[in-house]
Amino acid sequence: MKNIQDYVAQAYEDAKAGRWAELLDVWATSPILLARCSRYSKPSSSWTFLHQAAHFGNEPGCKVLIGKGANLEARDKKSRTPADVAKQQGHLEVERLLRAAEVDRLWEPSSDPDVLPSSSRWREATATLASTDIYVAYGGATVRIPMGTPHFIDSLSRILVGWHGTFNPPRGMDGESMLS
């Protein structure tokens, strides 16, 4: 019998070998594995799955990992971030994606793989319903969005959180929705 860490280690080997299509298929059906992979760092190199996706220029992999809270500022043993790796490999579009995502995150990523990242990209808001209870990092605490509750996500699938942990669209100074 395997434990979850065995599955994460196998997934890491798949990522390292460039088997991103297969890995994304597995993650689509195994959100628990994806959550654990999003926070994994290989002890010997400090490379994360996001470093691997950046190395291969795999934009879909980067987007999925960012949406689950992968650390955009994780540094490998040579002090390189995933964006640095993408640039070094000549994947300039992926580098731009990663650098833009760094700017837009609100809080440090949680080390808990069950706590999702938040975003402030309200102009990208897409309405959705929580299919389960969702826990989102906000200001050093956690916001709970109950199952069935409407909320919004950005283009990287990060949960949009407003002032004081609200997850409805904030209003501007003129009272108009920020989504306008």
PASETOR-149857 format. One record per atom (N, C-alpha, C): x, y, z. Coordinates in steps of 0.2 Angstrom, whole numbers, padded with zeros to 4 digits, always signed. Example, Ala and Ser with C-alpha at 12.3 -4.5 7.8 and 13.67 -1.06 7.14 Angstrom:
BEGIN
+0066-0028+0039+0062-0022+0039+0066-0016+0039+0064-0011+0035+0068-0005+0036+0064+0000+0039
//
This chain:
BEGIN
+0004-0006+0000+0000+0000+0000+0004+0006+0000+0002+0011-0004+0006+0017-0004+0002+0023+0000+0006+0027+0003+0004+0033+0006+0004+0039+0001+0000+0044+0003+0000+0050-0001+0007+0053-0004+0012+0053+0001+0018+0055-0001+0021+0051-0007+0020+0044-0007+0022+0040-0013+0019+0043-0019+0013+0044-0019+0009+0047-0025+0012+0054-0027+0014+0058-0022+0017+0064-0024+0023+0063-0027+0027+0059-0024+0034+0057-0027+0034+0055-0034+0029+0050-0035+0028+0048-0042+0026+0054-0047+0021+0058-0045+0019+0064-0049+0025+0068-0050+0029+0069-0045+0035+0074-0046+0040+0071-0052+0041+0064-0052+0045+0061-0057+0042+0062-0064+0035+0062-0064+0032+0063-0070+0033+0070-0073+0032+0075-0068+0033+0082-0070+0040+0083-0072+0045+0080-0068+0052+0081-0070+0054+0078-0077+0050+0072-0079+0051+0069-0085+0047+0073-0091+0043+0078-0089+0040+0082-0094+0033+0079-0096+0030+0074-0092+0024+0071-0094+0018+0075-0091+0018+0081-0093+0013+0086-0091+0006+0084-0093+0005+0082-0099-0002+0080-0101-0005+0075-0096-0001+0070-0095-0004+0064-0091-0005+0067-0084+0000+0071-0081-0001+0073-0074-0007+0078-0074-0008+0082-0078-0014+0086-0078-0020+0082-0078-0020+0077-0082-0026+0072-0082-0027+0069-0075-0022+0067-0072-0022+0064-0065-0025+0069-0060-0022+0075-0060-0024+0080-0056-0031+0082-0057-0034+0082-0063-0041+0084-0064-0046+0079-0060-0043+0073-0059-0048+0068-0056-0046+0067-0048-0040+0070-0046-0038+0069-0039-0036+0076-0036-0041+0079-0034-0039+0086-0031-0035+0085-0025-0035+0080-0021-0031+0079-0015-0024+0079-0017-0023+0075-0022-0016+0074-0025-0013+0081-0027-0017+0084-0031-0015+0091-0034-0014+0096-0028-0018+0096-0023-0017+0100-0017-0010+0099-0014-0008+0092-0013-0002+0091-0010+0004+0092-0015+0003+0091-0021+0008+0093-0026+0010+0100-0026+0004+0104-0025+0005+0111-0026+0010+0114-0020+0011+0111-0015+0015+0113-0009+0021+0109-0009+0022+0104-0013+0028+0100-0012+0035+0104-0015+0040+0102-0011+0047+0105-0013+0051+0099-0012+0055+0097-0017+0060+0092-0017+0066+0093-0012+0067+0090-0007+0072+0091-0002+0079+0092-0005+0081+0088-0010+0088+0089-0012+0089+0095-0017+0084+0098-0020+0085+0103-0025+0081+0109-0023+0076+0108-0019+0071+0114-0017+0066+0115-0023+0066+0111-0028+0062+0113-0034+0055+0110-0032+0050+0114-0034+0043+0113-0033+0040+0111-0040+0034+0109-0040+0031+0107-0046+0030+0113-0051+0030+0119-0048+0029+0125-0051+0036+0127-0055+0042+0125-0052+0048+0125-0055+0048+0121-0061+0046+0115-0060+0046+0110-0066+0041+0112-0071+0035+0115-0070+0031+0117-0075+0034+0123-0079+0037+0128-0075+0041+0133-0078+0047+0131-0083+0050+0126-0080+0056+0123-0084+0054+0121-0091+0048+0117-0091+0045+0115-0097+0041+0120-0101+0040+0125-0098+0036+0130-0102+0028+0128-0102+0026+0124-0097+0020+0122-0097+0015+0127-0094+0012+0131-0098+0007+0136-0095+0001+0133-0091-0002+0128-0094-0008+0125-0091-0006+0122-0084+0000+0119-0083+0002+0117-0077+0004+0122-0072+0007+0128-0075+0008+0133-0070+0001+0136-0068-0004+0137-0072-0010+0140-0070-0014+0136-0065-0014+0129-0066-0017+0125-0061-0013+0125-0054-0007+0125-0054-0003+0125-0048-0004+0132-0044-0004+0138-0048-0005+0144-0045-0012+0144-0042-0017+0142-0046-0024+0142-0043-0025+0138-0037-0020+0133-0035-0021+0129-0029-0016+0132-0024-0012+0137-0025-0008+0140-0020-0001+0139-0020+0002+0136-0026+0009+0135-0026+0013+0142-0025+0018+0141-0021+0022+0147-0019+0026+0150-0025+0024+0155-0028+0027+0159-0034+0034+0161-0032+0036+0162-0026+0042+0165-0024+0047+0159-0021+0045+0153-0021+0049+0147-0019+0056+0148-0023+0061+0147-0019+0068+0147-0022+0071+0140-0021+0074+0139-0027+0078+0132-0027+0085+0133-0023+0089+0128-0023+0095+0128-0020+0100+0134-0023+0098+0136-0029+0102+0141-0032+0099+0148-0032+0094+0148-0028+0090+0154-0026+0086+0157-0032+0084+0152-0037+0079+0154-0043+0072+0153-0041+0068+0157-0043+0061+0156-0042+0058+0153-0049+0052+0150-0049+0049+0147-0055+0050+0152-0061+0048+0159-0060+0049+0164-0065+0056+0164-0068+0061+0164-0063+0068+0164-0065+0070+0158-0070+0067+0152-0068+0068+0146-0072+0065+0147-0079+0059+0149-0079+0055+0150-0086+0060+0155-0090+0062+0160-0087+0066+0165-0091+0073+0161-0094+0076+0158-0089+0082+0154-0091+0081+0149-0097+0075+0146-0097+0074+0141-0102+0071+0144-0108+0070+0151-0108+0067+0154-0114+0060+0154-0115+0056+0153-0109+0049+0153-0109+0046+0159-0107+0047+0164-0111+0045+0171-0109+0038+0172-0107+0033+0169-0111+0026+0170-0109+0025+0167-0102+0028+0161-0101+0027+0158-0094+0030+0163-0089+0036+0165-0090+0039+0170-0086+0034+0176-0084+0031+0179-0089+0027+0185-0088+0021+0183-0084+0018+0177-0086+0012+0174-0082+0014+0174-0074+0020+0171-0073+0022+0170-0066+0023+0176-0063+0027+0181-0066+0028+0187-0063+0022+0191-0062+0017+0191-0066+0011+0195-0065+0007+0192-0059+0007+0185-0059+0004+0182-0053+0007+0183-0046+0013+0184-0046+0017+0186-0040+0014+0193-0037+0013+0198-0042+0011+0204-0040+0004+0204-0037-0001+0200-0040-0008+0200-0039-0010+0196-0033-0005+0192-0030-0007+0188-0024-0008+0193-0018-0013+0192-0014-0014+0196-0008-0009+0194-0002-0009+0188+0000-0005+0185+0006-0001+0180+0004+0004+0179+0009+0009+0173+0008+0005+0167+0007+0007+0162+0003+0003+0156+0002+0003+0152+0009-0002+0149+0010-0003+0145+0016+0001+0138+0015+0004+0136+0020+0008+0129+0020+0003+0123+0020-0004+0125+0022-0009+0120+0022-0012+0119+0015-0011+0113+0012-0013+0112+0005-0021+0113+0004-0025+0113+0010-0032+0113+0009-0034+0121+0010-0030+0125+0010-0031+0132+0011-0029+0135+0004-0034+0138+0000-0033+0141-0006-0030+0148-0006-0027+0150-0012-0025+0157-0012-0030+0162-0013-0029+0168-0011-0034+0173-0013-0031+0178-0018-0035+0182-0021-0033+0187-0027-0037+0193-0026-0034+0198-0029-0038+0205-0029-0039+0207-0037-0039+0202-0041-0040+0204-0048-0048+0204-0050-0051+0209-0047-0059+0209-0048-0061+0210-0055-0057+0213-0059-0058+0215-0066-0059+0208-0070-0056+0203-0067-0056+0196-0071-0061+0192-0068-0066+0194-0064-0070+0190-0060-0075+0186-0064-0075+0180-0062-0080+0175-0065-0084+0172-0060-0090+0172-0060-0095+0170-0055-0095+0162-0055-0095+0159-0049-0095+0152-0048-0099+0150-0042-0100+0144-0041-0103+0141-0035-0098+0137-0031-0098+0137-0025-0093+0132-0021-0096+0125-0021-0093+0120-0024-0095+0114-0024-0094+0110-0018-0090+0113-0014-0089+0110-0007-0087+0116-0003-0086+0115+0004-0084+0121+0008-0077+0123+0005-0075+0129+0005-0069+0131+0002-0066+0136+0008-0059+0135+0009-0055+0139+0014-0050+0143+0010-0050+0149+0011-0046+0154+0007-0041+0158+0012-0035+0159+0010-0030+0163+0014-0032+0170+0013-0033+0174+0019-0034+0181+0019-0031+0184+0025-0026+0188+0024-0024+0192+0030-0021+0188+0036-0018+0183+0035-0015+0179+0040-0020+0174+0043-0026+0174+0041-0032+0170+0043-0035+0166+0037-0041+0163+0039-0044+0159+0033-0051+0162+0033-0054+0162+0027-0061+0164+0025-0064+0157+0023-0070+0156+0026-0073+0150+0024-0079+0152+0019-0079+0149+0013-0085+0150+0009-0089+0143+0009-0095+0143+0011-0099+0137+0012-0101+0134+0005-0102+0127+0005-0104+0124-0001-0110+0127-0003-0111+0128-0010-0117+0131-0013-0117+0139-0013-0112+0142-0010-0112+0149-0010-0108+0152-0016-0112+0157-0019-0108+0160-0025-0102+0164-0023-0097+0164-0027-0091+0168-0026-0088+0169-0033-0082+0172-0033-0079+0174-0039-0072+0172-0039-0069+0170-0045-0062+0168-0046-0059+0172-0051-0053+0173-0051-0049+0176-0056-0047+0172-0062-0043+0174-0067-0041+0170-0073-0037+0164-0071-0034+0164-0065-0030+0159-0063-0033+0154-0057-0040+0155-0057-0044+0151-0052-0043+0153-0045-0040+0158-0044-0039+0160-0037-0045+0164-0034-0047+0163-0028-0053+0165-0025-0052+0173-0024-0057+0177-0026-0057+0184-0025-0060+0186-0018-0056+0189-0015-0058+0191-0008-0057+0199-0007-0062+0202-0004-0062+0209-0004-0060+0211+0004-0062+0217+0005-0061+0220+0012-0064+0216+0017-0061+0215+0023-0063+0211+0029-0065+0204+0027-0062+0201+0022-0064+0194+0020-0070+0193+0016-0073+0198+0013-0079+0197+0009-0077+0194+0003-0082+0190+0000-0080+0187-0007-0086+0188-0012-0089+0194-0010-0094+0197-0015-0090+0203-0018-0092+0205-0024-0089+0210-0027-0089+0217-0023-0083+0220-0022-0083+0226-0018-0086+0232-0022-0088+0237-0019-0091+0243-0022-0085+0248-0022-0085+0252-0027-0081+0258-0027-0083+0264-0023-0079+0269-0024-0081+0275-0020-0088+0278-0022-0090+0276-0029-0096+0279-0031-0102+0274-0030-0101+0269-0027-0106+0264-0025-0107+0259-0031-0103+0260-0036-0104+0255-0042-0099+0249-0041-0102+0243-0043-0098+0237-0043-0091+0238-0046-0086+0235-0043-0079+0235-0046-0079+0230-0052-0084+0226-0053-0084+0222-0059-0086+0226-0065-0089+0232-0065-0091+0235-0071-0085+0237-0075
//
